[in-house]
Amino acid sequence: MIFHAYSRSSASFSLCADHPRFVNIMNQLSQRKRETLTALLVIFFCAQLLHTLFNVNNWPFCSYNMFNFVTPLQTKIIRVALHLDDGGQQLVAPGNILPLEFFKANSLIVNVYGVSADERRKEQLSEMILRRLNSDPWPAFDETYRAARAPHGSKYVGFDLVLNAEDYSQYKYGEELRPTAQTVFYSYRDGAEKTGR
Amino acid sequence: VDSKQTSQAGYEGGAAEFLFNQPNACQRLSLARIFLAVICLVQVLFGAYDRFYAETSEILFSPGFPFYFFPPLGKGFYLLKAVTILSAVALGLGLKTRSANVVLAGSFLLLNFYVSYFGASTWSYNTHLNFFLIALCFADSSRHYSLDKLLNRPRRAALRPVGQETASFVLSFMQIYVAVLYLQSGVSKLLYGGMGWYLGGQTLFVFTIRGGTSFGLYLAQYPWVFKLLAVGTGIFEFGFFFLCFYRKAHKLLAVAATVFHLSVWLTMGISFWFLWLLLPALFWLKSGEPTPRPLLSRQG
């Protein structure tokens, strides 16, 4: 049997009241408290495991389902083509334009620019992204990527969100992995035309 | 004698022994308190709790479970951050420990909730910090390594029971959380990736090329390495859970987890530091005086 009631006779108390370990005796949780705590523990971890079984995150409960799929060698990923005022272009990851953990940056781009139809929100966020990149780029920290940085004297004037098809079986060390196809799904230009495709 | 005393306390090994009689629980919990506070502090100061959340709250914040009516904070985000930072400093130092613990648990809970509902899926892999801080509120973590102890501050706390068993339970909760976390990660891969996830290593290979480190990109020349890493991941994730309940294996688990996370960091650039920095306090350290046993017997 796991739990036992703790016996406390009055005789024992009178004998041990002055003993330095007396306080420790008083610390013993009652059997009911122990059982309640154990039951709460089991319920809590069952809730956590259920999130894993159903593959859902329901904050603050977490399924810890990171990387839980087999990624095909031919797959598509989101990249950002940043446009400079001198006509130049930089291809970066979503994490390089948002000061968030890289995985949250990807999700946010998908939700705001891919799933949502709220054009005004897209423009507002795009404007904020460019303003932040040009005025106050952030450093890298852990899972937050370093902000893209325009060359000295230049500034960003727009960006395209691109869906790149990549074939990882073609990977060669030291060589850039070139996309096999590119699809632009959103474009933004500072103070000029904005295009959703 | 020892087994007799254990029996008198009602542990008798097994689950009760594991949950309520961790050796030096108060001391280890005090150390865990410091690590928790430092991790929260570093995350909020240098991590992704950026002013982005203050500037975009009107267009991106959309509250959900469990605070459906939480308003967009705007510049109030800075206030929430400030409270979190100050309480983390106080908790780390052990100054007004109990109060600091409650304030940090509350403010960091709100802060983490807030940043998890910004136009993205509610991905948040550091909620163990929230649960641990809440659990810590129920134990006295000021008895070691604290200014409160140094200044002989906690007059009221001194009148309260030491709470060795409560401290042990909170410590066990944290240990089991870590073990279940790895189990969840393993089960999730098995359910949704299948055995192919572990035998192929393809996911690790692709994500290393996508966002990995220079060393990871070098290793990607040899895809078989990622098969080994995937098998190792499986052994670690499932093994950790089952070995967690054997105290003799705890030091081994602390080393294994550190090696695992360092390997992932060196190849894929994902450190998960906010979890494994807690492991020494939770799994490694047992030194110091043994837990005093109760003197009373059933016979008196």
Contacts between the chains, C-beta under 8 A, distances in Angstrom:
chain1	res1	chain2	res2	distance
A	1	B	12	7.6
A	2	B	12	7.2
A	2	B	14	5.7
A	2	B	15	5.4
A	2	B	16	4.7
A	3	B	10	6.2
A	3	B	16	6.0
A	4	B	7	7.7
A	4	B	10	3.7
A	4	B	12	7.3
A	5	B	10	7.3
A	6	B	8	7.9
A	6	B	9	7.1
A	6	B	10	5.7
A	6	B	294	7.9
A	7	B	8	7.9
A	7	B	296	7.2
A	7	B	297	7.6
A	7	B	298	4.2
A	8	B	296	6.5
A	9	B	296	7.9
A	9	B	300	4.3
A	11	B	300	4.2
A	12	B	296	4.5
A	12	B	297	7.4
A	12	B	300	4.2
A	15	B	300	7.2
A	16	B	295	5.6
A	16	B	296	6.2
A	19	B	295	6.2
A	21	B	292	5.1
A	21	B	293	7.9
A	21	B	294	6.9
A	21	B	295	5.6
A	23	B	161	6.4
A	23	B	162	5.6
A	24	B	162	6.2
A	24	B	164	6.1
A	24	B	292	5.2
A	24	B	294	6.2
A	25	B	294	4.8
A	25	B	295	6.9
A	25	B	296	5.7
A	26	B	161	5.0
A	27	B	161	4.6
A	27	B	162	5.3
A	27	B	163	5.8
A	27	B	164	5.1
A	27	B	165	5.7
A	27	B	166	7.6
A	28	B	9	6.7
A	28	B	10	7.6
A	28	B	165	6.3
A	28	B	294	6.6
A	29	B	20	6.8
A	29	B	165	4.9
A	29	B	166	7.0
A	29	B	169	8.0
A	31	B	10	7.2
A	34	B	10	7.9
A	34	B	16	6.7
A	34	B	19	7.6
A	34	B	20	6.3
A	34	B	165	7.9
A	37	B	19	7.5
A	37	B	169	5.7
A	38	B	15	7.0
A	38	B	19	6.5
A	41	B	19	7.5
A	41	B	173	6.4
A	41	B	176	7.1
A	45	B	176	6.7
A	45	B	177	7.8
A	45	B	180	5.2
A	48	B	180	5.9
A	48	B	184	6.4
A	49	B	180	7.1
A	49	B	183	7.8
A	49	B	184	6.5
A	49	B	187	7.5
A	51	B	184	7.8
A	52	B	184	4.2
A	52	B	187	5.5
A	52	B	188	5.0
A	52	B	191	7.7
A	53	B	187	7.6
A	53	B	191	7.1
A	55	B	188	6.8
A	55	B	191	7.4
A	55	B	192	6.0
A	57	B	121	6.9
A	57	B	122	5.2
A	57	B	123	6.1
A	57	B	124	7.4
A	58	B	65	6.0
A	58	B	122	7.1
A	59	B	64	7.2
A	59	B	65	6.5
A	59	B	112	7.8
A	59	B	113	6.5
A	59	B	116	4.7
A	59	B	117	7.6
A	59	B	122	4.4
A	59	B	124	5.7
A	59	B	127	6.8
A	60	B	109	7.6
A	60	B	112	7.1
A	60	B	113	7.3
A	60	B	124	7.2
A	60	B	127	4.0
A	60	B	130	5.4
A	60	B	131	7.0
A	61	B	127	7.5
A	62	B	124	6.7
A	62	B	125	6.4
A	62	B	127	5.5
A	62	B	184	7.8
A	63	B	184	6.4
A	63	B	188	6.1
A	64	B	125	7.1
A	64	B	181	5.6
A	64	B	184	4.2
A	64	B	185	4.5
A	64	B	188	6.3
A	65	B	184	7.8
A	65	B	185	7.7
A	65	B	188	4.3
A	65	B	192	6.9
A	66	B	125	6.9
A	66	B	185	7.1
A	67	B	189	7.3
A	67	B	203	5.2
A	67	B	204	7.5
A	67	B	207	6.5
A	68	B	185	7.7
A	68	B	188	4.2
A	68	B	189	4.7
A	68	B	191	7.6
A	68	B	192	4.6
A	68	B	193	5.4
A	68	B	197	7.4
A	69	B	192	5.8
A	69	B	193	5.3
A	69	B	197	7.7
A	69	B	203	6.7
A	70	B	193	5.1
A	70	B	194	7.1
A	70	B	196	5.3
A	70	B	197	5.5
A	70	B	200	6.5
A	70	B	202	5.7
A	70	B	203	5.8
A	71	B	202	6.0
A	71	B	203	4.7
A	71	B	206	4.3
A	71	B	207	6.9
A	72	B	202	7.8
A	73	B	202	6.8
A	73	B	206	6.9
A	75	B	206	7.0
A	77	B	210	6.6
A	93	B	211	7.1
A	95	B	211	8.0
A	98	B	52	7.0
A	99	B	48	6.5
A	99	B	50	4.0
A	99	B	52	4.9
A	100	B	48	5.1
A	100	B	50	7.2
A	100	B	52	6.9
A	100	B	120	7.9
A	101	B	48	5.1
A	101	B	123	8.0
A	102	B	211	6.6
A	103	B	123	5.9
A	104	B	48	7.3
A	104	B	118	7.8
A	104	B	120	5.2
A	104	B	123	5.9
A	107	B	120	3.8
A	107	B	121	4.7
A	107	B	123	6.3
A	108	B	60	7.7
A	108	B	118	6.9
A	108	B	119	5.2
A	108	B	120	4.2
A	111	B	119	5.4
A	111	B	120	5.6
A	111	B	121	7.3
A	112	B	60	7.5
A	112	B	119	5.3
A	121	B	59	5.1
A	121	B	60	7.7
A	124	B	59	5.1
A	125	B	56	6.7
A	125	B	59	6.4
A	125	B	60	7.2
A	128	B	55	6.2
A	128	B	56	6.2
A	132	B	52	7.4
A	138	B	50	6.7
A	141	B	46	4.9
A	141	B	47	5.9
A	141	B	48	7.5
A	142	B	47	6.4
A	142	B	271	5.8
A	142	B	273	6.7
A	143	B	48	7.3
A	143	B	270	6.5
A	143	B	271	7.7
A	144	B	47	6.7
A	144	B	48	4.7
A	144	B	50	7.9
A	168	B	205	7.0
A	168	B	206	5.1
A	168	B	209	5.6
A	171	B	209	5.4
A	171	B	220	5.9
A	172	B	221	7.9
A	173	B	217	6.5
A	173	B	218	6.2
A	173	B	220	6.8
A	173	B	221	4.5
A	177	B	209	6.7
